[in-house]
Amino acid sequence: MKPAPSRPGNQTDGSGRQLLVTHDDELERALRETLSQRVAVPHRLPVDPAGLALGRARRVRRRRTVAGLTLASIVTALAAGGMTQLGGQADQPTAPTVVLGDPQGVATLSPEPVAPHPADRPTDGEVDLIVAGALVTAAGQRYELGIGPVERAQRLPDRGGWLLTGAVTAAGRTLWVVPSGGKPQALLAGADEIVLSPDSRQVAWRDGGRLFAAGIVAGQLIASVAGPSVDAVPVRVVGDRVLLRAAAEGGHLWWRWSPAGPPGIVAPDVQEVYGTRPDGRLVARVRVGSGSCLALLDPDLAPASTRCDVTPTADGRGAVSPDGRWLLVNGRLAGSDDAILVDLAGTAPAPRGAGPAIGGAVVWTDDHHAAYVDGDGNLARVRPDEVLAGRPATPTPVAGAGADARPVVVAGTG
């Protein structure tokens, strides 16, 4: 029998216990699974940065939403009042600013005009204005014109829009038509002078020294008539005649354009004409000796009656009320030049001061309300009954107007 080989160390065959550690795949898999499960379990942090950031963002968004709604409600409440005063203090009064018509319409600057509703007819002396290149109606609509400076403006019949006469330039004057709901269109361009009839149905102009006249229908010129070449400019349309101011010798003369004929004889003493009374007589300033007086002119421009208790200034600014009773004109009264109100019917007391001097056209919206812009660019509204009671007009600033953007009152608003 062959003996068993000897074992190094203390290893003997006497013990039956396995002392060697063998590789166990099951144990390794169990250990790996335990460690994987422990790593996969999320441990709750004492502070969650992402959660805090999200919560803070939600709170900021809620605060902004509430603030926006609050601001919107405040603006709506102020706009509903018709006037918002920014700046100043509650205990310190500030000069009022004129805001015309519906404040919602004035606050909205629409590139496309919106036609005013027929029911929005202005009342109580409200007028349309040209302000800083925009037409602001008495009903509150705003039209961005984009046509340059406007010197005179008046409404078309039947609420059909507006006629605007541009300021004189090196290329002459331009007559624009602005239909309700439409954009400005040029009717005439390059004219020396342009004058419109009070009802906006006729226009006369001078171009290259020659007179012309035409009717206006649906925003178009019709039945144009060419007249003679004269050294005079049109200043007023009365029926089928055009009143001209002679350039060389001064005075006024008539030109009948339907049918076209030669101008009449110059009346050299007629210096200014302010309007027409219902009986056809013109209200004018005439030369009397070395001074001037008011006069009523017959159809041949000869004075029918004269009154010299009023001394109108030479700027020619003034207008007669539709009923022919009142004349609002610049004149000298009590040593100062102001706007004065004259009762042409002769039933009221002597002429009264009506407000500061007139700086532009006078517009009568009806027999009892007139408006004009004074020398500082403020809007004055005149009521004859208040003037007679000793309360002259107190002008108010116009929103959007400035030293380089004087407002223009639109005739024919009422």
C-alpha positions as CSV (number, residue, x, y, z in Angstrom):
1,M,0.0,0.0,0.0
2,K,1.4,3.3,-1.0
3,P,1.5,6.0,1.8
4,A,-0.3,9.3,1.5
5,P,1.8,12.2,0.6
6,S,2.8,14.6,3.4
7,R,1.0,18.1,3.7
8,P,2.9,21.2,4.6
9,G,2.1,23.1,7.8
10,N,-0.6,21.8,10.1
11,Q,-2.9,20.5,7.4
12,T,-3.8,17.0,8.2
13,D,-6.4,14.7,7.3
14,G,-7.7,14.6,10.8
15,S,-10.4,17.3,10.5
16,G,-13.5,16.9,8.4
17,R,-14.4,20.7,8.4
18,Q,-13.8,22.6,5.1
19,L,-11.3,25.4,5.8
20,L,-10.9,26.8,2.3
21,V,-13.4,29.7,1.1
22,T,-14.7,29.0,-2.4
23,H,-16.3,31.4,-4.9
24,D,-20.1,31.5,-4.3
25,D,-22.1,33.1,-7.2
26,E,-25.3,33.2,-5.2
27,L,-23.8,35.2,-2.3
28,E,-22.3,37.7,-4.7
29,R,-25.6,38.2,-6.4
30,A,-27.3,38.7,-3.1
31,L,-24.8,41.3,-2.0
32,R,-25.1,43.2,-5.2
33,E,-28.9,43.3,-5.0
34,T,-28.8,44.6,-1.4
35,L,-26.4,47.4,-2.3
36,S,-28.4,48.3,-5.4
37,Q,-31.6,48.5,-3.4
38,R,-30.0,50.7,-0.8
39,V,-28.6,53.1,-3.4
40,A,-32.0,53.3,-5.2
41,V,-33.9,54.4,-2.0
42,P,-34.2,58.3,-2.1
43,H,-33.2,59.9,1.2
44,R,-35.3,62.9,2.1
45,L,-33.2,66.0,2.5
46,P,-33.8,68.4,5.3
47,V,-34.1,71.3,2.7
48,D,-35.3,70.9,-0.9
49,P,-33.7,73.7,-3.0
50,A,-35.7,72.9,-6.1
51,G,-39.0,72.9,-4.3
52,L,-38.2,76.2,-2.6
53,A,-37.3,77.8,-5.9
54,L,-40.5,76.6,-7.5
55,G,-42.6,77.8,-4.6
56,R,-41.0,81.2,-4.6
57,A,-41.6,81.5,-8.4
58,R,-45.3,80.7,-7.9
59,R,-45.6,83.3,-5.2
60,V,-43.9,86.0,-7.3
61,R,-46.2,85.2,-10.3
62,R,-49.3,85.4,-8.1
63,R,-48.2,88.8,-6.7
64,R,-47.5,90.1,-10.2
65,T,-50.9,89.0,-11.4
66,V,-52.7,90.6,-8.5
67,A,-50.7,93.8,-8.9
68,G,-51.5,93.9,-12.6
69,L,-55.2,93.4,-12.0
70,T,-55.2,96.1,-9.4
71,L,-53.4,98.6,-11.7
72,A,-55.8,97.8,-14.5
73,S,-58.8,98.5,-12.2
74,I,-57.2,101.8,-11.1
75,V,-56.6,103.0,-14.7
76,T,-60.1,102.0,-15.7
77,A,-61.6,103.9,-12.8
78,L,-59.5,107.0,-13.6
79,A,-60.4,106.8,-17.3
80,A,-64.1,106.6,-16.5
81,G,-63.8,109.9,-14.8
82,G,-62.7,111.6,-18.1
83,M,-59.5,113.2,-16.8
84,T,-56.3,112.0,-15.1
85,Q,-53.9,114.4,-13.5
86,L,-50.4,113.1,-13.2
87,G,-48.0,114.8,-10.9
88,G,-48.8,117.5,-8.4
89,Q,-50.2,117.1,-4.9
90,A,-53.7,116.6,-3.7
91,D,-53.7,119.8,-1.7
92,Q,-52.2,121.9,-4.5
93,P,-54.6,122.8,-7.4
94,T,-53.2,122.5,-10.9
95,A,-54.4,123.9,-14.2
96,P,-57.0,121.7,-15.8
97,T,-56.2,119.9,-19.1
98,V,-58.9,119.6,-21.8
99,V,-59.7,116.0,-22.6
100,L,-62.2,115.8,-25.4
101,G,-65.1,113.3,-25.6
102,D,-65.0,109.7,-24.5
103,P,-61.7,109.2,-22.6
104,Q,-61.5,105.6,-23.9
105,G,-61.3,106.9,-27.5
106,V,-58.8,109.6,-26.7
107,A,-56.4,107.2,-24.8
108,T,-56.3,104.7,-27.7
109,L,-54.0,105.7,-30.6
110,S,-55.3,103.7,-33.4
111,P,-53.4,103.7,-36.7
112,E,-56.6,103.0,-38.5
113,P,-59.4,105.6,-37.8
114,V,-62.7,104.5,-36.4
115,A,-65.8,106.3,-37.7
116,P,-67.7,108.1,-35.0
117,H,-71.2,106.9,-34.3
118,P,-74.0,109.4,-35.5
119,A,-75.4,109.5,-32.0
120,D,-72.1,110.9,-30.7
121,R,-72.8,114.4,-31.8
122,P,-71.0,116.9,-29.7
123,T,-73.0,119.2,-27.4
124,D,-72.5,122.2,-25.2
125,G,-69.8,123.8,-27.3
126,E,-67.5,120.7,-27.7
127,V,-65.4,120.9,-30.8
128,D,-63.1,118.8,-32.9
129,L,-59.4,119.7,-32.7
130,I,-56.3,119.2,-34.7
131,V,-53.6,118.5,-32.1
132,A,-50.0,117.5,-32.8
133,G,-50.7,115.9,-36.2
134,A,-53.8,114.1,-35.1
135,L,-57.5,114.8,-35.4
136,V,-59.3,114.4,-32.1
137,T,-63.1,114.5,-32.4
138,A,-65.5,115.9,-29.9
139,A,-66.9,112.3,-29.6
140,G,-63.4,111.0,-28.6
141,Q,-62.1,109.4,-31.8
142,R,-58.5,110.0,-32.7
143,Y,-57.1,110.0,-36.3
144,E,-53.4,110.0,-36.8
145,L,-53.2,112.2,-40.0
146,G,-49.6,112.1,-41.1
147,I,-50.0,115.0,-43.5
148,G,-47.9,117.7,-41.9
149,P,-49.1,121.0,-40.4
150,V,-52.7,122.0,-40.8
151,E,-53.8,125.6,-40.7
152,R,-57.6,125.4,-41.1
153,A,-60.1,122.6,-40.8
154,Q,-63.8,122.0,-41.0
155,R,-66.3,119.2,-41.2
156,L,-68.0,117.8,-44.3
157,P,-71.8,117.8,-44.5
158,D,-73.8,114.9,-43.0
159,R,-70.9,113.8,-40.8
160,G,-69.0,112.6,-43.9
161,G,-65.5,113.5,-42.8
162,W,-63.3,116.6,-42.7
163,L,-61.6,119.0,-45.0
164,L,-58.1,120.2,-43.9
165,T,-56.1,123.1,-45.4
166,G,-52.4,122.6,-45.0
167,A,-50.1,125.3,-43.9
168,V,-48.4,127.3,-46.7
169,T,-45.1,125.9,-48.0
170,A,-42.7,126.6,-50.8
171,A,-44.9,124.3,-52.9
172,G,-48.1,126.1,-51.9
173,R,-51.1,124.8,-50.0
174,T,-52.8,121.4,-50.1
175,L,-56.5,120.7,-49.4
176,W,-57.0,117.3,-47.9
177,V,-60.2,115.3,-47.4
178,V,-60.4,112.8,-44.6
179,P,-63.5,110.6,-45.0
180,S,-65.1,109.1,-41.9
181,G,-63.3,105.8,-41.4
182,G,-60.8,106.5,-44.2
183,K,-57.4,108.0,-44.7
184,P,-56.4,111.5,-45.9
185,Q,-56.5,112.1,-49.6
186,A,-55.3,115.3,-51.4
187,L,-57.9,117.2,-53.3
188,L,-55.8,120.2,-54.3
189,A,-52.1,120.7,-54.2
190,G,-49.8,123.7,-54.9
191,A,-52.5,126.4,-54.5
192,D,-51.6,129.9,-53.6
193,E,-54.6,130.2,-51.3
194,I,-57.7,128.0,-50.6
195,V,-61.0,129.0,-49.1
196,L,-64.1,126.8,-48.3
197,S,-67.7,127.7,-48.1
198,P,-69.2,127.4,-44.5
199,D,-71.1,124.3,-45.5
200,S,-68.1,122.6,-47.0
201,R,-69.8,122.1,-50.4
202,Q,-67.8,124.6,-52.4
203,V,-64.1,125.6,-52.7
204,A,-62.3,128.4,-54.3
205,W,-58.6,128.8,-54.8
206,R,-55.9,130.7,-56.6
207,D,-53.2,129.0,-58.5
208,G,-50.5,130.7,-60.6
209,G,-52.4,134.0,-60.3
210,R,-55.6,132.6,-61.7
211,L,-58.9,131.9,-59.8
212,F,-60.7,128.6,-59.7
213,A,-63.8,127.3,-58.0
214,A,-65.5,123.9,-57.8
215,G,-68.2,122.0,-55.9
216,I,-67.4,119.2,-53.4
217,V,-69.5,116.0,-53.5
218,A,-68.6,112.7,-51.8
219,G,-65.0,113.9,-51.3
220,Q,-64.5,114.8,-54.9
221,L,-64.2,118.1,-56.9
222,I,-67.0,118.6,-59.4
223,A,-68.0,121.3,-61.9
224,S,-64.6,123.0,-61.7
225,V,-64.6,126.6,-63.1
226,A,-61.5,128.5,-64.2
227,G,-61.6,132.2,-63.7
228,P,-59.4,135.2,-64.7
229,S,-56.0,136.1,-63.6
230,V,-56.2,138.7,-60.8
231,D,-54.0,140.3,-58.2
232,A,-56.2,139.2,-55.4
233,V,-56.7,136.1,-53.2
234,P,-60.0,134.4,-52.1
235,V,-61.0,134.9,-48.5
236,R,-64.6,133.8,-48.3
237,V,-67.2,131.9,-50.3
238,V,-70.8,133.4,-50.1
239,G,-73.3,131.5,-52.2
240,D,-72.2,131.6,-55.9
241,R,-69.7,134.4,-55.2
242,V,-66.2,134.6,-53.9
243,L,-65.0,137.5,-51.8
244,L,-61.4,138.5,-52.8
245,R,-58.9,140.6,-51.0
246,A,-57.0,142.9,-53.4
247,A,-53.3,142.6,-52.9
248,A,-52.0,145.8,-54.4
249,E,-54.4,148.6,-53.4
250,G,-56.1,146.8,-50.5
251,G,-59.8,146.5,-50.0
252,H,-62.2,143.7,-51.2
253,L,-64.1,142.8,-54.3
254,W,-66.5,140.1,-55.5
255,W,-66.0,137.4,-58.1
256,R,-69.1,135.5,-59.3
257,W,-68.0,132.0,-60.3
258,S,-71.3,130.5,-61.5
259,P,-71.3,131.4,-64.3
260,A,-67.7,132.6,-64.3
261,G,-67.2,136.2,-65.0
262,P,-64.7,139.0,-64.3
263,P,-64.2,140.3,-60.8
264,G,-66.2,143.4,-59.6
265,I,-65.0,146.7,-58.5
266,V,-62.7,147.0,-55.5
267,A,-64.2,148.5,-52.3
268,P,-61.0,150.0,-50.9
269,D,-62.3,150.8,-47.4
270,V,-63.4,147.3,-46.5
271,Q,-60.5,146.0,-44.5
272,E,-61.8,142.7,-43.0
273,V,-65.0,140.6,-43.3
274,Y,-66.1,138.5,-40.3
275,G,-69.2,136.8,-41.6
276,T,-72.7,137.1,-43.0
277,R,-76.0,137.9,-41.3
278,P,-79.2,136.1,-42.3
279,D,-80.4,139.0,-44.4
280,G,-77.2,138.7,-46.5
281,R,-75.4,141.7,-45.2
282,L,-71.7,141.3,-44.3
283,V,-70.2,142.2,-41.0
284,A,-66.9,144.0,-41.6
285,R,-64.2,146.3,-40.4
286,V,-64.1,149.4,-42.5
287,R,-61.8,152.4,-42.7
288,V,-63.3,155.6,-41.3
289,G,-61.0,158.6,-41.5
290,S,-57.7,157.6,-39.8
291,G,-59.3,154.8,-37.8
292,S,-61.7,151.8,-38.3
293,C,-65.2,150.9,-37.2
294,L,-67.6,148.0,-37.5
295,A,-70.1,148.1,-40.4
296,L,-72.8,146.2,-42.0
297,L,-72.2,146.0,-45.8
298,D,-74.9,145.8,-48.5
299,P,-74.4,143.4,-51.4
300,D,-72.2,145.9,-53.2
301,L,-69.8,146.1,-50.2
302,A,-71.0,149.6,-49.4
303,P,-71.5,150.4,-45.6
304,A,-75.3,150.3,-44.8
305,S,-74.6,151.2,-41.1
306,T,-71.6,151.9,-39.0
307,R,-70.8,151.8,-35.3
308,C,-67.5,153.1,-33.9
309,D,-67.9,152.1,-30.2
310,V,-65.9,149.0,-31.1
311,T,-62.4,149.1,-32.5
312,P,-61.4,145.8,-34.0
313,T,-57.7,145.0,-34.3
314,A,-56.1,144.6,-37.7
315,D,-55.4,140.9,-37.4
316,G,-58.8,140.1,-38.8
317,R,-59.6,137.4,-36.3
318,G,-63.3,137.1,-35.5
319,A,-66.5,135.4,-36.6
320,V,-70.3,136.0,-36.6
321,S,-72.7,133.6,-34.9
322,P,-75.0,131.5,-37.1
323,D,-78.0,133.6,-36.2
324,G,-76.1,136.8,-37.0
325,R,-76.6,138.3,-33.6
326,W,-73.1,138.0,-32.0
327,L,-69.7,138.9,-33.2
328,L,-66.7,137.5,-31.3
329,V,-63.6,139.5,-32.4
330,N,-60.3,140.8,-31.3
331,G,-60.6,144.5,-30.3
332,R,-59.5,147.2,-28.0
333,L,-61.6,147.6,-24.9
334,A,-60.6,149.6,-21.7
335,G,-57.1,150.1,-23.1
336,S,-56.2,146.4,-23.7
337,D,-56.5,144.1,-26.7
338,D,-58.7,141.1,-25.9
339,A,-61.5,139.1,-27.4
340,I,-64.7,141.1,-27.2
341,L,-68.3,140.1,-27.7
342,V,-70.5,142.5,-29.7
343,D,-74.3,142.3,-29.9
344,L,-75.0,143.1,-33.6
345,A,-78.8,143.3,-32.9
346,G,-78.1,146.2,-30.5
347,T,-80.3,144.8,-27.7
348,A,-77.5,144.0,-25.3
349,P,-75.3,146.5,-23.4
350,A,-72.0,147.8,-24.8
351,P,-69.4,145.3,-26.0
352,R,-68.0,143.1,-23.3
353,G,-64.6,141.4,-22.7
354,A,-65.0,137.8,-23.6
355,G,-61.6,136.3,-22.8
356,P,-57.9,136.6,-23.9
357,A,-57.0,137.6,-27.4
358,I,-58.0,135.2,-30.2
359,G,-55.0,133.4,-31.7
360,G,-56.7,131.5,-34.5
361,A,-60.0,130.9,-36.1
362,V,-63.2,131.4,-34.1
363,V,-65.7,128.6,-34.4
364,W,-69.4,128.9,-33.5
365,T,-70.9,125.5,-32.8
366,D,-74.3,127.0,-32.5
367,D,-75.9,130.4,-31.6
368,H,-74.8,130.1,-28.0
369,H,-71.4,128.5,-28.0
370,A,-68.1,129.6,-29.6
371,A,-64.5,128.3,-29.3
372,Y,-61.1,129.5,-30.2
373,V,-57.4,129.1,-29.4
374,D,-55.7,132.0,-27.6
375,G,-52.2,133.2,-28.1
376,D,-50.7,130.7,-25.7
377,G,-52.4,127.7,-27.4
378,N,-55.1,127.2,-24.8
379,L,-58.7,126.5,-25.7
380,A,-61.3,129.1,-24.8
381,R,-65.1,128.4,-24.9
382,V,-67.4,131.4,-24.9
383,R,-71.0,131.6,-24.0
384,P,-72.7,135.0,-24.7
385,D,-75.0,134.7,-21.7
386,E,-72.0,134.1,-19.3
387,V,-70.1,137.0,-20.9
388,L,-73.0,139.3,-20.4
389,A,-73.2,138.1,-16.8
390,G,-69.6,139.2,-16.3
391,R,-68.0,135.8,-16.6
392,P,-65.5,135.8,-19.6
393,A,-64.0,132.6,-20.9
394,T,-61.2,131.0,-18.9
395,P,-58.9,129.1,-21.3
396,T,-57.7,125.6,-20.5
397,P,-54.7,123.7,-21.8
398,V,-55.2,121.1,-24.5
399,A,-53.8,117.6,-23.9
400,G,-51.0,116.9,-26.4
401,A,-50.5,120.6,-27.5
402,G,-47.3,122.5,-27.1
403,A,-45.4,125.5,-28.3
404,D,-44.6,123.8,-31.6
405,A,-48.0,122.1,-31.9
406,R,-50.7,124.7,-31.5
407,P,-54.3,123.2,-31.7
408,V,-56.6,124.1,-34.6
409,V,-60.3,124.3,-33.9
410,V,-62.4,122.5,-36.5
411,A,-65.3,124.5,-38.0
412,G,-68.7,123.0,-38.5
413,T,-68.5,120.7,-35.5
414,G,-71.9,121.5,-34.1
